[in-house]
Amino acid sequence: MWKVASRASSWLPFSGVRAVWVFLTQFFVNPAFLAGLAAASIPVILHLRYRRTAVELPFPSLKLLRLSTKRVARRKKVEELLLLVVRALMLALLALALAKPFLKATGFLASRSQSAVALVLDNSGSMATRVGGQKRLDLARARAESILAGWTAGDAVKCGVFLSAGANDQEPGQTLTHRIEDVRTALAKAEPSPCQSSLAGAVARALDALGASGDPHRELYLITDLQAYGLRETVDLLSKRDRSPHLYAALVPVETGQPKDLAVIDVTYSGRGLLVRTPLTVEATLKNLSDHSCEANAELFLDASRSASRSVSIGGGATATVSFPVSFESAGLKTAAVEVKDDDNPTNDRRVLALPVEEALRVLIVEGAASVLEFQNASYYVARALDPFGGEEGTVRSGIRPLKMPEQALLTEDLSKYRCVFLLNPGAMSLEALKRLKAFVREGGGLVVFPGPATDGPRLTADLGLGVATEQATEGILPARIGARFGKPSSERAPAEEEKPEARVVDIAFAHPVLAPFKGLDRTLFTAIQANAGFELAVPTGGSAETLLMLDGQRPFLVGGPVGAGEVFLFCSAPTPDWTNLPVRSGSVFLPMMHTLCHYLAGRRAQSGSLIVGHAILAPAAPYERKGLLVAPDSREQPISAAAGEPLVADLGRAGVWRAILGPRPEDIQAYSVNFDPKEADAEQVALGEVREALQVVAVEALIAEDTDALKKVLSRIREGVPLWNFFLVLVLGLAVLEVYLANRA
């Protein structure tokens, strides 16, 4: 209809006539047929042309009938006039019906030829699901083409496609434009995206563009499969927007069908760390997004080579876990991928995991105040436990490489190359050191804290802060408050006090992964642990911190808990013979416990590099400039850089293992597992009525087009208003019947 108005008005000779034409298009689909109103004059003309005049003949003998004849003549004249009106009105109404009048529910428009149309297209991963052999996105594309049907480049209509994923405002057709061919091209290019989707963001961009257009008639079409993830956020967004008096909105859902959809929503590993010839277990979590039970065949690929497969039956909407034992004979970056096949949605069938396998774990030992006598320092005992022979010739090295540094090293050392950090006898640390240590933990690093003689418990608690799921703390990392000291180190005790330890271990949490390997051993290995001195630890209630070892008197000896992507373990005593017999007692569990801690924390850090496809932060801000190369899964390289104080960001446009090479050393290579958003595997849908109510908040009228026929009616309703021509045709039919009746009477 806009096309008829815009083209027809272009050849009208006078601006006044054109204005009248544009005005008429506000109420009629085919205003040219209004010329047919002139046909209403035809019955009048014919009546006047062929009207018969009675001849007066005097006839004295009929004088008594004259009065009766006049009454009959007057009645006949009235009937003829009524017949004339009916015929004229019938022709006028027929002309009006052919002009197709309509009635807008909200009044008049300034010009129906000035319109803006926004198509919000959901192209999230779920739109790749095949229904009846077609992708949902193809069905959505067909709906969008129906909305654009009949428009060409010369029409005075602006429209655009707003994608929920992979949107680019610089791409032709993805903003409001008069170039309809650009919009059709953008539609043709749209594909289901593995990137993180934001349907709410697309709707917000579309509403902003429509509002900025200034056009008096605006249309918004939301084309989606109604998946709750993304659409729920959209409903919340719409409920907070203001209503536009010129906006008409329509929800266009696509068929979801009953597909077979199996998704790999998570891949992790467990074991003693990513070391050569060390057994690992790769675990994959599968989810059945269908509403019926499905058989799944999960395959494991190591460095692109098929390694193993597992079959599992998963009920509708349920999840299942499959495990694969693996081991690597050489160090380097390895890739594990779990894949399912033969379902209707390939987007979520594969998930990768980067496994940086090392010859040994790199561990940083940071010590505060240190004694000139090495055996009096906590770092001496921790380093000996982690690597007993220290690389002496003719000895077998452990799988851990500890590196000792003073506390000041926290200001300059790149912590990201270490799997975990031991903080021993910490004193007063600078704000920058505290900031870097907190960032290391929250990004996936492991931290083990042993307070000592240089430690001020309350001061250290204030500096590092509580960080284990407490309501008050958001930036801290400690799993418990460090209070006042208890007991005395053996070197400070009087001879009579020397044989009396302050406390002993009485309770062991063997359920924790760190202590689980010791579950079958003699409990006296732990109950023989004594503490001569230490710090009171207060574990917050209701948090995620857990006490692994408890001393008598309800004093926690070892507390641990997750913080961000990392984890922190806090001992109450220093690892020196002066404070506790843990590191020196015969048959002590100190050495295996330190190894278990390191491997456990290293495993958490290795799995923290999992990102979602799209724009992502590879590394947080650092006090120094960083430059390097980003290597994509297909081996393509691109430069990356970040100035001092800025995070390192990149556009990870596809799933797979990406590598950031930031220096010549092996530890300067960071690997990232990039996968689809697991939230896209949520099969829940939002009800049609709920979305319509949300659209009604921002629009004058909100409609639903569940199928092709309904979409045609919605388009007619929005663009042509309430059709009146059928009503006029009924009137014409009624008048025709009346005309026949009156004509017969005449």
Buried (B, 14 or more C-beta within 10 A) or exposed (E): BBBBBBBBBEEBEEEEEBEBBBBBBBBBBBBEBBEBBEBBEEBEEEBEEEEEEEEEEEEEEEEEEEEEEEEEEEEEEEBBEBBBBBBBBBBBBBBBBBBBBBEBEEEEBEBBBBBBBBBBBBBBBBBBBBBEEBBBBBBBBBBBEBBBEEBEEEBBBBBBBBBBBBBEEEBBBBBBBEBBEBBBBBBEBBBBBBBBBBBBBBBBBBBEBBBEBEBBBBBBBBBBBBBBBBBBBBBEBBEEBEEBEBBBBBBBBBEBBEBBBBBBBBBBBBBBBBBBEBEBEBBBBBBBBBEEEBEBBBBBBBBEEEBBEBEBEBEEBEBBEBBBEBEBEEBBBBBBBBBBEEBBBBBBBBBBBBBBBBBBBBBBBBBBBBBEEEEBBBBBBBBBBBBEEEEEEEEEBBBBBBEBBEBEBBEEBBBBBBBBBBBBBBBEBEEEBBBBBBBBBBBBBBBBBBBBBBBBBEBBBBBBBBBBBBEEBEEBBBBBBBBEBBBBBBBEBEEEBEEEBBBBBBBBBBEBEBBEBBEEEEEEBBBBBBBBBBBBBEBBEEBBBBBBBBBBEEBBBBBBBBBBBBBBBBBBBBBBBBBBBBBEBEEBBBBBBBBBBBBBBBBBBBBBBBBBBBEBEBBBBBEEEBEBEBBBBEEEEEEBEBEEEEEBEBEBBEBBBBBBBBEEEBBBBBBBBBBBBBBBBBBEBBEEEEBBBBBBBBBBBBBBBBEEEBBEEBBBBBBBBEBBBEBBBEBBEEBBEBBEEBEEEE
